[in-house]
Amino acid sequence: MAEALSKFFDHPLLRRYIRLVHEDLSETYSRDIQKWLIVSPIIGVATGLLITLLVKIILIWIWGRLLPYYLRHHAAIIPGLLVGFLITGFVMQRFAHDPDEHSTEEIIRSYHEHQGDIDMRAFIPKLFAAVATVGLGGSAALEGPSIYGGGGLGSWLWAKLRRFRLEPRDRRIMLISGAAAGMAAVFRAPLTGIVFALEMPYKDDLAHEALLPSLISSVISYATLAAFVGAKPLFDFEGASQFSGRDLLWSALLGLLCGLVVMAFDITFRRARTFMVKASMPHWSKLAIGGFLTGLCGLVFVSIFHGGLIPIGPNYEAVPEILLSHHSSAELVAFGFFKLAATICSLGVGGVSAMFVPLFLTGGSFGAAFAQSVVHTSSFDLFAAVGMAAFIAGGYKTPLTAVVFVAETTGGHAYIIPTLIGAAVAYAVSGEASVSGDQRLHEAVKIQELWKVQVHEVMQRRVISVEASSSLKEFLDSVTMHHRHASFPVYDDHKLVGAISLWSLGKVPPAKWPRTPVRDLMEHHVIKVRPECDLAEALRLLMSQRSRHMILVTSEDGKLEGILTKSDILNALGPRSNGPSANPR
């Protein structure tokens, strides 16, 4: 029996089949994705437990008790906000290396500049500061500490889980995966967490490499929180199941209006934030000013409108209040603008959180007012959802997140098409304005700008050439020892005849270099372009099979004016203020 098995396993066909299976499996798992099946659930569980704790502390133990007190005792609003913001200011000034770096902005900056590394020494103090900011009434919500908390845990776990063959670049992926898990848990919306985390680093693209880990960690984090607090949508819309073609036109108009308002808000917020960051005063004093002004916004609003709305705090309770209770259009619009003002006062001065929910609520109040005053319809849910998506898309430059978020958190999946239209219009109208100062355009899109730049703007004008009659030894001694280029133009009696590359020297033994002229090794078919040629075409030529390392730039009469290399084009794609800058050579 043993002999028969041995012959079976030694059979050439079986060995060949096993080798083919091994090759196929190696190719299938070439990205080493199996490690994420272990690492991502760990991120998800850890983040889910952290967010569950934050939800209970802020929404139930603090704000859940403080909100009724504020509504009954208006005089307590400003003192309460002052206390919360002073605590935040002192904690950040004492424990944070940079008190102005926190929440979503720190995650984005770490992704772009620090390879996903978060300074964990200030992790707990920053979460405590976020609890003080949000729990005591700052115009912000839990997404700030949730994204920061999940991202921080993902970055920290990278150092603890290196045994799973994690590479340095995986730290950025784990950072984004943790942020996605935090977003998914706090809003009980796993798809929103995935999409937002992938859209967050860029204004115009996705962090594609984090898709699979974010998917796994978001679902696990959501399930972890749901085990403690339930899986019901955070904001339960009643929602109609149908809409008309006319409603789509109204949705586009609402998206246009919201896009204009949110663009003005984005610019104002960034101006205010920049001013406060540069202001030469202690951090706690900045927060004290912000706390006073935020409290003033809340006090003025509740003194004018005697309802259940108040434009401060996490404000989750405001969604059913806007949709299910009767409020005049004037009150709804006023609530939206007071909410935006309070958000600038809370976060513009350095409050520790983010403004996803403030934008969401502002859009909802504007949408409801639009429904009853412009469209004259009772379908408040539809236009409130469109307004919510439009404000998120225009504020955070995350249009996909906006639509998915509204669908998941409200249960209003029937509104995906109208919200998509509103979000797309608002995203386009608001341009490049964003509440995030660290969100960037993806570098890949710069390649599309090459057609706007001409070769003469970046080419090297100082050209080192060689005579065709020179020997390879003379060429090597007089040119390559002093100039670090890969290729050089070749002249013959003042006429440009070709180019010679360094690697071509390897075709001739060194002993024959003194007797071999350059013309014997030069390339006769070199690429030539005019100075007015655009860089996109030049790059195409450089990447063609016949090209080498450079293009010769010649005038109409054949005179050499410069050379262009791949390095010159890469330099043109570098940091610049108004398009690719001219090469200084």
N, C-alpha and C positions, 0 to 999 in steps of 0.2 A: 504493500500500500504506500509506504513512504517513498519507495523507488518510483512508483507511478506518479505521485505528486511532484517529485523532484523533476521528472521528465516533463511533466505538464508545465511547471513554472519556468523551466529552462527552454521551452519551445521558442524558436526564433520569432514566430508570428506573435506570440503573447508578449515577448519582450518588446517587440516593435510597437505593439498596441499600447502597452503601458507607457512607453516613451512618448508616444503621441498624446496620450491623455495628460501626462505631466506637462508637456509643452502647452496644451490647450488651457489647462488650469493656471499655469504660470502667466499666460497672456491675459486670461480672464481676471485674475487678481493682481495685475501688474501695478495697480495704484495702491496696493497694500491697504485695502478698505476694511479688512476684517478687524483691524485694531480698533476701528471706531465702533464696532459692535460691543466692545467692552468699555472703552473710554467714554463714549457719549452717554450711555445710561448712568454712569457715575456722576457726570456733570449734571444730568437731568434730575437725579434724586437729590443731590446736594442743593441745587438751586431751588427745586420745589419746596424743600423743607425750609430754606431761608425765606422764601417769599411768603410761605404760609405764616411764618412768625411775624413778618413785617405787616401783612394784612391784618392779623389779629391785633397787633400793637397799635397801628395807626387808625384803621377804620373802626375797630370795635372798642378798644380800651380808651383811646384818646379822643378822636374826632367824633365818634358816636355819642360820647357824653358831652363834648364841648359844644357841638352845633346847637342843640336845644337851648343850652345856657346862653350862647351868643344871641339867639333869636329872641329870648325873653329879656336879656339884659344887654341892650345895645352899648351901654357905656363900657362894658368889659371887652369889647372887640379890640380897640387900639392897645390897651395894656396887655391883653393876651398875645397879640401879634408881636409887640415889642419884646416880651419875655422870650417867645420862641425864636425870634431872629437874633436876639442878643446871645442866646445859648449857641445858636448856629455859628455866629461870628466868632465867639471866643474859642469854640472847639476847633474850627477850621484854622484860626490864627495860631493856635497852640500846637496842633498835631499834624497839620498838613504842610508839606514842603512848599506847595503852591496852593494857597487857599482858593484861588480862582479856577483851579482845575478839578473837575469832579463830574459825576454822573455820566450822561451820554457823551458829552464832549471828551471826557478823559478816555472813554473806550475808543472813540473814533481816532483820537490823537495817538493812542497807544498802538492801534492797528496800523496807522500810516508811518509812524516815526520810531516806535520802540519795540518793533517785532512782537507786539502783543504782551509785553511785560508790564504788569501793574505793580506799583509799590504797595505791598500788603501791610506795611507798617501803619499806614493811615486808613486801612480798610474799615475797621470797626468804628473809629471816630467819625469817618465820613457817613457811614450808615446812621450813626447816632445823630449827626447833624441833619441828615435828611428826615429822620423821624421828628426832630424839633421843627424843621421848616414846614413840613406837610401836616403833621399832626396838630399843631397849634394854630393852623389857619392860613399858611402861605398859599398863594394861588398856584398850586402845582398838584401833582398826584404821585402815585406810587411807581409809575413807570421809570422815573429817574433812578431811585435806589434799587429797583428790580433789575434794570439793565446793567447798572454798575455792579450790583451784587453778583449777578450771574456771570458777567464778564470777568470780574475779579476772581471768582471761584474757578472759572475755566483756566485762567492764566496761572493761578496757584497750583491747580491740579496737574498742570503740565510738568512741573518740577517733581511732583510726587509720583507720577506714573511713567517715568522715563523707561521703565523696564518693558513697556509695551512697544518698543521700537519707535518712540516718538522722535521726530526730527525737529530742529530749531524752527522751521517754518510752520510746524504744527501748532505752535503756541498761538499764532494769530488765528488759526482755525478754531482752536479751543476757546479763545477769547470771544469770537463771534458766536460760537455755539452756546456759550454760557449766557451771552446777552440775549440770544434768541429764546433760550429756556426761561430767562427772567421775564421777558415780554409775554411769552406764551402763558406762563403761570399767573401773572398778575391780572391779565385780562381774560383768563380762562379761554384762550383762543390760540391753539397751537399753530395753525396756519399763519395767523398774523405774526406770531413770534418769528417764524421762519423767514417770511417775506421781509419784515422790517429789518431784521438783523442783516440780511443779505443786501438790502437797499441802503442801509444806514451809512456805510462809509463813503458812498459816492452819490452825487447829484443825478447821474445819468447812466448808471450801470449797477451790476450786482457783484458781490464778492462770491463768485461762482464756486471757489474751492471749498467753501464751508457748507455747501448744500446738504450733503449726506449727514455729517455730524450734527448740523443744526436741526435737521428733520428728526433725528432720533432723540436728541436731548430735549427738544421742545415737547414732543409727545410724552416723554417720561416725566418731565417737570409738570406738565399739565395734569397728568394722571396722579402724581404725588399730591399736588394741591387739592385736586378734586376729591381725593380720599378723605380730606379733612373738612372741606367747606362745601362740597357738592360741585356738580358740573353744569348747573343752570347758567344760561347766558347772563353776562354781567348786567346788560341793559335789555330788558325784555320788551320789544316793540309788539304791539298788536298786529300791525302790518296788514295791508290789503295784499291780495295775490295778483292783482292786475294793474296795469297802467296803460295809458293811451299814447299814441304818437305825439299828441300835443304836449303831454307831460314831459316827453324827451326834449322838446324845444324849450319848455320852461326850465328844465334841468340845466340845459346849456346856458341859458341866461343867468340862472342862479350861480352856476360855476363861474361865469364871467365876473359877476359882482363880487363874489367871495374872493376870487383871484386878485382883484384890484385891492380889496381891503387887506387881505393877508400879505400882499406885496408891501403895502405901506407899513403894516405891522412888522414884517421881517426887517425892513430897513431901519425902522425906529428902534426896534429891540437891539439890533446889532450896534447902532450908534450909542444907545444908552449903555450897553454892556461894555463897549470899548472905553467910553468915558469913565465909567466906574472902575474898570481895571487899572486905568492909568492914573486915577485920582490918588494924590499923595495924602492918604489918611489911613488910620488903622482899619483893619478889615471889620472889626466889630462895629465901628462907627458907621461904615457903609451899610451894614446889615440893620443897624438901628434906624437909619433913614428909611431903608426899604420896608422895614416892619411897620413904621409909623404910616407911611404912604399907603401900604397895602391895607392896613386897618382902616385908614380914612376912606378908601374906595368902598370897603364893605359897609362902613357906618353911613356914608352918604346915600348909598343905594337903599339900604333897609329903612332909612329915614324918609325916603321919597315913596318907595313902593312897599306896602305893608303885606307882603305875601310870604311864601315859603322859600323864595329864591334869595340867595346871598352869594355874591361873586368872589368868595374866598374859600379856602380849604380844598380838600380833594374833590368835593362837589359831585360825587357819584349820584347822590340823591336828587340832583337837579334834572337829570334826564327824564324820569317819570313826572317830575313837577312841570317841566316844559310841555310834555306831550299829553298829559292826562288832566292837568288843571287848567282853568281858563286864565289866560294872561293877555293883556292887550299887546298889540304890535309894538307900541312905544316902550312898554316894559321889557319885552323880549329883546328889542334892539339895544335898549339901554343896558340890559344885563350883559349882552355881548360885548359892548364897548367897555363897560366897567370891568368885565372879566379880563379883557386884553390889557387894560391899564394896570389892573392889579397884578397881572402876570409879569409885566415889565418891571413893576416895583419889586416883585418878589424875586424873580430870577435875574433881572438885569443888574441888581446890586450884588449878586453872588449867592442867593438862596440855593440850597442843595437839592435839586430835583430836576425835572424836565417838564415840558408843556404839552405833551400829547393830549391829555384830557382837557386842559383849558382851550386848546384849539378845537377839539371835538365838541365841547359844549358851546363855544361861540358860534360855530357853524350850525349847530342844531337850533340855537335860538334864532339866528338869522333866517334859517330855512323855514322854521315855523311861522315867523312873522311874514316872510315872503308868501307862504301858502295862504294865509288868511287876509292879507292886504293887497297882494298883486294878482295871484291866481284865483282867489276867492273860492277856495276849496276846503273841505273838511279833512282832506288827506294830509294831515300834518306830518304823519310818519314818513311819507315819501320824501317830502322836501326837506324835512329835518335831516334825514339820512344823507341826502345829496349835499346839503350844507356841511355836514360833518366831514364827509369824504373830501369835499373841495378844500376845506381849511387845512386838513392834514396834508393833502397833496401839495398845496401851495406853501405850507409852512416848513415841512420837513423834506420836501422834494421826494416823497415816497408815494407815488400814485397807486401802485399795486397794493401796498400796505393799507392805504386809505380805504379802498374798496373792500378788501378782505376783512379788515378790522370791523367796518360797519356791518358786514354780513354776519360775521361770527359773534360779535358782542351783543348785537341787537336781535339776532334770530330772523332778521329781515332779508333772507336770501332772495326774495322776489325782487328786491330793489337793486340787484347787481348792475343791470344795464344802465338805469338812470344815474346811479352813483358813479359808474365808470365814466359816463359822459361829463358829469359835473367835475369829477376829479381831473380828467384830462384837460378840460378847458381851463380850470384854475391853475393847473401845473404849467400850462403854456403861457397863460396871461402873466403869471407871477415871475416868469423869466428865471434868472439865476439867483434871485433873492431867496435866502434861506435863513432860518433862525439859528442854524448851526454854523459857527465860524470855522470849524475844522472839516466839514464835509467838502469833498473835492470832486472835480471832474476826473473821470477815468483817463489815465494817460494814453490809452489806446486811441481815443478820439483825436488826439493831436495829429495822427498820421493823416487824417482826412483834411487837415488844414494845409498840407504841403503844396497843394495845387495853387494856393494863394501866394506862395513865395517863389521868387525867381532865383536861378542858380547864382547869378552875380552877387546876390545879397549875402551868400554864405561861403562862396568858393575861396580857395587859397590863392591869393594873387602873387605871392612870392614863390616862384617855381624854380626848383633845382633840376637842371637837365644834364644830359650827357651827350657827347659826340659819338656818332655811329662808328667812327674810325678808332675810338679809344679801345684799348684792350680791357678785358675783364679785370685784370689786376689793377690797372689805372682807375677803372670805374669803382672798384671796391675801396681803393685807398683814398681817392679824392672826394668821393661822394658819400658812400654808405657809412663811413666811419664818423661822419660829422652830421648826418641828417637822418633822422629816424622815420623814413618812409618805406613803404613796401614796393612801390613802383616809381619809375622816373621816365619823363618824356625823353625821346631820342631825336636828335637833330642831325641832319647831313647837309653840310654847306648852308646853314641857316634855314633849312627847310625841315618842318616837322614830319618825320617819317614813321614814327611808331612809339613804342614804350618797352621798357625792360623791367622785369620783376625780379626780386631778390631770389625767389625760389628757383628761377631758371638757372642760377649758377651751379646748382647741384647736378645739372646735366653734363657738365664738363669737369673732368678731374682738375684739382687745383694746380697740378704741375703744368697744365696747358693754358692756364688763365693769362699768362703774359703774352701768349701768341694768338689768342682768340679775340677777334674784334667784337664789340658789342652788337654790331649789325647781325652777326650770326645767330644770336639768341633773342633778338628783340621781336616783339609781336607787331606785325604789320597792320592787323585789323583791330585797331583800338577804337573805343567809343568816343565820339565827339559830339558835343552839343553846343548850342548858341547860349550866350549869357542870359537871354530872356527866357530860356526854357524853365518850366516850373519844376519844383523839387519832386513832385509825385512822379513825373515822367522820368526824371533822373534816377530816382530810386528804383523804378521798374527796370531801367537799363542796367543798373548796378547789380540787380538780383538775377539778371538773365544768365544763361549758361555761358555765353561768350565773354561776359565781363570778368574783370579781375578785381582789383582793389580801388581803381580810380577811373574817373571820366575826364577827358581833356576838354576844356572850355575854349573854343576858338571863335574868332570874329568871322564876319562874312567873307573876308578875303583869306581866311585860313590862318591868321596870326594867333598864336597861343596867348590867351589872356589869363588863364588860371587852371587849376585842377580842382576836382571835387571828389571827396572820399566818403565812405559810409560814416566815418567819424564826424565829418562836417554836418551831415544830415542829422545825426544823433544830437549834436550840439544845438542844432536849430530846434529840436524838439524839447530842449531843456527849459527850465524856468524862465519865464519872460512876462512882460507886462502887456505888450500890445503885439502879439504874434511873434514869430521867430525873429530873433535879433540877428543883426548882421555879424558875420565873422570878423573879429577884430584884426585878423592878419592883414 
